Amino acid sequence: MFDKDAQNVLSLVDREAVSQLVAPSGRTVHQVVGSTGAYYTCLIEELYCNCTYYKNHILQGELCKHLVSILIARSIGSVDVRRVNEEQVARLLTFSDD
């Protein structure tokens, strides 16, 4: 990872931009508020993100800054865990922009 990329990732962690949304069933998704204020939905176990960088680079085995920020935030206990209902998680899993 290049210096600029590392700074971007650490900025997300420092800004506490990483949230874990947990439904009563245990279904979990992560959201990261990107540097532009956009929300990105991530499935960390599957190493999936709905950002453009992920879509363009996953075949090269590269992770986006959103996924890396989740991994770092989880490792240092800096994830905002929120309980949400099943419908909220289902809506996020459709990966729509609504």
Stockholm file with secondary structure:
# STOCKHOLM 1.0

chainA/1-98         MFDKDAQNVLSLVDREAVSQLVAPSGRTVHQVVGSTGAYYTCLIEELYCNCTYYKNHILQGELCKHLVSILIARSIGSVDVRRVNEEQVARLLTFSDD
#=GR chainA/1-98 SS CCHHHHHHHHHHHHTTCEEEEECTTCCEEEEEECTTSCEEEEETTTTEECSHHHHHHGGGTCCCHHHHHHHHHHHTTCCEEEECCHHHHHHHHTTCCC
#=GC SS_cons        CCHHHHHHHHHHHHTTCEEEEECTTCCEEEEEECTTSCEEEEETTTTEECSHHHHHHGGGTCCCHHHHHHHHHHHTTCCEEEECCHHHHHHHHTTCCC
//
